[in-house]
Amino acid sequence: MSEGIGLRAFISGCDSIALTDRERGLFREARPCGLILFKRNCQDAEQVRRLVAEFYDALGDDRGLVLIDQEGGRVQRLLPPQWRRYPSGRRFADLHARDPEKGLEAARLGARLIARDLAALGINVNCAPVLDLPVAGAHDVIGDRAYGSTAEAVTALGRAVAEGYLEGGVLPVIKHIPGHGRAKVDSHASLPVIEASREALSATDFQPFHALRDMPLGMTAHVLIPAIDPDRPSSASPMIIGEIIRGEIGFDGLLMCDDLGMGALSGDMNDRAGAVLAAGCDVALHCDGTFGEMEAVAAAAPELSGASARRFSAARQRLAAARSFDEVRAEALMAEVLGEIA
């Protein structure tokens, strides 16, 4: 087993556009391995860069990850007029269905533009692409965020997006492993139950995650899959994480849970963090910036060590200087996908 790396196994949010003295003190003492930003944290470019710098200063370490959800469509934390609007996954899926080559080019170049925006702010992780495979009758929480309704389309477009981020110097997060597309309720509010056999899931939902198992970071789904583990949500299930995510899917990147604050989970924040880490998640993710909850998650999170430290270091090693790309072509394609031009 490798020694600890001095950072702890949790990613935290913060409350506003600058760190409070209490947040600064918590980050200095507890040393989270990452900070995640939301709309409430993003006013303009100069302010976001200052907030990122405050996080690194409090951490006393430049290895921390700074994350955001900038998928495009309805999940976009950096908004106009300060930042450009991006298409939803479905927009790329529609183009891909008409013209596969152009759809893949647009998806990759859209990711390059998002990576350009993020890197300029000091954000080095985007919680995308969504690799969930939606089915008829499912809740719209995934909906137009998906890159299609077949494993083949989601895999192809998801790979184009993930590689676009990497080429732009930003780490992608494949989500929501092992699949949220069949959920009939929103896991932000309650626990979805996936009523499908393991064989059916292996043949469909798991496929995009298996195909992108080489990516550096992944995020679990808060879903109950009775055919595999009838008692625990996948984020807190040693069986699903060990046998499915690490085993059948073959993902060996750094695995974080979806937000601990979601209604799909039960117990206090210390219990929730402890459960996901005990089940095999490398990192616990807490998003909403409530200080008492941040403290509780921090108390449950050990130092990153062993396989988790190795995965964290391997992810960091995937960060590279952005390659050049055709920004004019990329902007034109985004305008076309958004329907801004004929």
C-alpha positions in Angstrom: 0.0 0.0 0.0 1.2 3.5 -0.8 1.5 6.1 1.9 -1.0 8.9 2.2 -0.6 12.0 0.0 -1.6 14.6 2.5 -5.0 15.3 1.0 -8.3 13.9 2.4 -10.9 11.8 0.6 -13.6 14.4 0.2 -14.5 17.2 -2.2 -16.4 20.1 -0.8 -18.5 23.0 -2.0 -18.4 26.5 -0.5 -21.2 28.9 0.3 -20.6 32.0 -1.9 -18.3 33.9 -4.2 -15.4 34.1 -1.7 -14.3 31.8 1.1 -15.4 32.7 4.6 -12.9 32.6 7.4 -14.5 29.4 8.7 -14.2 27.7 5.3 -10.6 28.8 4.9 -9.8 27.4 8.3 -11.6 24.1 7.5 -9.8 23.7 4.2 -6.5 24.4 5.9 -7.1 21.8 8.6 -9.1 19.1 6.8 -7.3 19.5 3.4 -10.0 18.2 1.0 -8.7 16.9 -2.3 -11.1 19.1 -4.3 -13.5 22.0 -4.4 -16.7 22.0 -6.5 -18.3 25.2 -7.8 -21.9 26.1 -8.5 -23.8 29.0 -9.9 -23.8 30.6 -6.5 -20.0 30.7 -6.6 -19.6 32.1 -10.1 -20.1 35.9 -10.7 -17.5 36.8 -13.2 -14.1 35.5 -14.5 -12.0 37.6 -12.2 -14.0 36.6 -9.1 -13.9 32.8 -10.0 -10.1 32.9 -10.5 -9.8 34.7 -7.1 -12.0 32.0 -5.4 -9.9 29.2 -6.9 -6.7 30.9 -5.7 -8.2 31.3 -2.2 -8.9 27.5 -2.2 -5.3 26.6 -3.2 -4.0 29.1 -0.7 -6.0 27.6 2.1 -5.1 24.1 1.1 -1.4 25.0 0.9 -1.2 22.5 -2.0 -1.5 23.0 -5.7 -2.6 19.4 -6.4 -6.2 20.0 -5.4 -8.9 19.5 -8.0 -11.4 22.2 -8.8 -14.6 20.9 -10.3 -17.8 22.2 -11.9 -20.8 20.8 -13.8 -20.7 22.5 -17.2 -22.5 19.9 -19.3 -24.4 22.5 -21.5 -28.1 22.7 -21.8 -29.9 22.9 -18.5 -26.9 21.8 -16.5 -24.5 24.8 -16.9 -23.1 26.7 -13.9 -21.3 29.3 -15.9 -24.0 31.3 -17.6 -24.5 34.1 -20.2 -23.8 36.9 -20.4 -20.4 36.2 -18.7 -20.0 32.9 -20.5 -21.5 31.4 -23.7 -24.4 29.0 -23.8 -23.7 25.4 -24.8 -26.0 22.7 -26.3 -27.5 19.8 -24.4 -26.4 16.3 -25.0 -29.6 15.7 -27.0 -28.6 18.4 -29.5 -25.4 16.5 -30.3 -27.3 13.3 -30.5 -29.8 14.7 -33.0 -26.9 15.9 -35.2 -25.1 12.6 -34.8 -28.2 10.7 -36.0 -28.3 12.8 -39.1 -24.6 13.1 -39.8 -22.4 10.8 -37.5 -19.1 12.4 -38.5 -20.3 15.9 -38.0 -22.0 15.0 -34.7 -18.8 13.6 -33.3 -16.8 16.7 -34.5 -19.3 19.0 -32.9 -19.3 17.1 -29.6 -15.5 17.1 -29.4 -15.2 20.8 -30.4 -17.9 21.8 -28.0 -15.9 20.1 -25.2 -12.8 22.0 -26.4 -14.6 25.3 -26.0 -15.9 24.4 -22.5 -12.4 23.3 -21.5 -11.0 26.6 -22.8 -13.5 28.5 -20.6 -12.8 26.4 -17.5 -9.0 26.3 -17.9 -9.0 30.1 -18.1 -10.6 30.2 -14.6 -8.3 27.6 -13.0 -11.0 24.9 -13.1 -9.4 21.6 -14.0 -12.3 19.1 -13.8 -15.7 19.0 -15.5 -18.3 16.7 -14.2 -19.2 15.4 -17.7 -19.9 13.5 -19.9 -23.2 11.9 -18.9 -23.1 8.3 -20.1 -26.5 7.3 -18.8 -28.8 5.5 -21.2 -32.4 6.8 -20.9 -35.4 4.6 -21.5 -39.0 5.4 -22.2 -41.0 6.2 -19.1 -38.0 7.2 -17.1 -37.8 10.5 -15.1 -36.6 13.5 -17.0 -33.7 14.1 -14.6 -31.4 12.6 -17.3 -33.6 13.4 -20.3 -32.0 15.7 -22.8 -28.7 15.5 -20.9 -28.1 12.1 -22.6 -26.1 11.7 -25.8 -28.7 9.4 -27.3 -30.9 6.4 -26.6 -28.6 3.6 -27.7 -25.4 2.4 -26.1 -23.5 2.9 -29.4 -24.5 6.6 -29.7 -23.9 7.4 -26.1 -20.5 5.7 -26.2 -19.3 7.4 -29.4 -20.4 10.9 -28.4 -19.3 10.4 -24.8 -15.8 9.5 -25.9 -15.7 12.5 -28.2 -16.6 14.8 -25.4 -14.3 13.2 -22.8 -11.3 13.3 -25.2 -12.2 16.9 -26.1 -11.9 17.9 -22.4 -8.6 16.0 -22.0 -7.2 17.8 -25.2 -8.2 21.1 -23.6 -6.4 20.4 -20.3 -9.5 19.5 -18.2 -10.3 16.1 -16.7 -13.7 14.6 -17.5 -15.8 12.7 -15.0 -17.9 9.9 -16.5 -21.3 9.7 -14.8 -23.4 8.3 -13.3 -21.9 4.8 -12.9 -23.4 2.2 -13.2 -26.3 4.0 -14.8 -29.2 6.4 -13.9 -31.1 6.3 -17.2 -33.9 3.9 -16.0 -34.7 5.9 -12.9 -38.4 6.8 -12.5 -37.8 9.3 -9.8 -35.2 12.1 -9.4 -32.4 11.0 -7.0 -32.1 14.6 -5.8 -35.4 14.0 -4.1 -35.7 10.3 -3.4 -34.1 6.9 -4.1 -34.8 5.5 -7.6 -35.3 1.7 -7.8 -33.9 0.2 -11.0 -36.1 -2.8 -11.8 -34.0 -4.6 -14.4 -32.0 -7.8 -14.4 -28.3 -7.8 -14.1 -28.2 -9.4 -17.6 -30.3 -6.6 -19.1 -28.1 -3.9 -17.4 -24.9 -5.6 -18.6 -26.2 -5.6 -22.2 -27.2 -1.9 -22.1 -26.6 0.5 -19.3 -23.2 -0.7 -18.3 -21.8 -0.6 -21.9 -20.9 3.1 -22.2 -19.1 3.0 -18.9 -17.2 -0.1 -19.8 -16.2 1.5 -23.1 -14.9 4.6 -21.3 -13.4 2.8 -18.4 -10.0 4.3 -19.3 -11.1 7.8 -18.2 -9.5 9.3 -15.0 -12.5 10.2 -12.9 -16.0 8.7 -12.4 -19.1 9.5 -10.4 -21.6 7.0 -9.0 -25.4 7.0 -9.3 -27.5 7.1 -6.2 -29.8 4.3 -7.4 -31.0 1.0 -5.9 -30.6 -2.1 -8.1 -32.4 -4.9 -6.3 -31.2 -7.6 -8.7 -27.6 -6.9 -7.5 -27.9 -5.3 -4.0 -31.5 -5.0 -2.7 -30.4 -3.2 0.5 -28.0 -0.4 -0.4 -27.9 2.4 -3.0 -25.1 1.8 -5.5 -23.0 4.6 -4.0 -23.0 2.8 -0.7 -22.9 -0.8 -2.0 -19.6 -2.7 -1.7 -21.1 -5.3 -4.0 -22.0 -2.8 -6.8 -18.7 -0.9 -6.5 -16.5 -4.0 -6.2 -18.3 -6.5 -8.4 -19.8 -4.2 -11.0 -18.0 -0.8 -11.2 -14.5 -2.1 -10.5 -15.1 -5.7 -11.8 -17.5 -6.0 -14.8 -17.2 -2.4 -15.9 -13.5 -2.4 -15.2 -13.3 1.3 -14.1 -10.0 1.9 -12.2 -10.1 5.7 -12.1 -10.8 7.9 -9.1 -14.4 7.2 -8.1 -16.5 9.9 -6.3 -20.0 9.5 -5.2 -22.7 11.8 -6.4 -23.6 14.6 -4.0 -24.1 13.3 -0.5 -26.8 15.9 0.1 -29.3 14.3 -2.3 -32.6 12.9 -1.1 -31.7 9.4 -2.3 -29.5 8.9 0.7 -30.4 8.7 4.4 -28.6 9.4 7.6 -26.6 12.4 8.7 -23.7 13.7 6.6 -21.1 11.9 8.6 -22.9 8.6 8.2 -23.4 9.2 4.5 -19.8 10.0 3.9 -18.7 7.0 5.9 -21.0 4.7 4.0 -19.8 5.6 0.6 -16.2 5.5 1.5 -16.6 2.1 3.3 -18.3 0.8 0.2 -15.3 1.6 -2.1 -15.8 5.1 -3.3 -12.4 6.8 -3.3 -13.9 10.3 -2.5 -17.0 11.6 -0.9 -18.6 14.6 -2.6 -20.6 17.2 -0.7 -21.9 20.1 -2.7 -24.2 22.6 -1.0 -21.8 24.6 1.1 -23.6 24.2 4.5 -20.8 24.6 6.9 -21.9 22.1 9.6 -22.4 19.4 7.0 -19.0 20.2 5.5 -17.4 19.6 8.9 -19.3 16.3 9.3 -18.1 15.1 5.9 -14.5 16.1 6.7 -14.6 14.2 10.0 -15.6 11.0 8.1 -12.9 11.3 5.4 -9.5 9.7 5.9 -6.4 10.8 4.1 -6.2 9.5 0.5 -3.9 6.5 0.6 -3.4 3.1 -1.0 -5.3 2.5 -4.3 -7.2 5.8 -3.8 -4.0 7.8 -3.6 -2.7 6.0 -6.7 -5.9 6.8 -8.6 -5.8 10.4 -7.6 -2.2 10.8 -8.7 -2.9 9.0 -12.0 -5.8 11.4 -12.7 -3.6 14.4 -12.0 -1.0 13.0 -14.4 -3.6 13.1 -17.2 -3.7 16.9 -16.9 -1.8 18.4 -19.8 -1.4 21.7 -21.6 -4.2 22.4 -24.0 -3.6 21.6 -27.6 -4.4 24.1 -30.3 -7.8 23.7 -32.1 -9.9 25.5 -34.7 -11.9 27.9 -32.5 -13.7 29.5 -35.4 -15.0 26.1 -36.6 -15.9 25.2 -33.1 -18.0 28.4 -32.5 -19.7 27.9 -35.9 -20.7 24.4 -35.0 -22.0 25.4 -31.6 -24.2 28.0 -33.2 -25.5 25.4 -35.7 -26.2 22.8 -33.0 -28.0 25.4 -30.9 -30.1 26.4 -33.9 -28.7 29.9 -34.0 -27.9 29.6 -37.7 -29.5 27.5 -40.4 
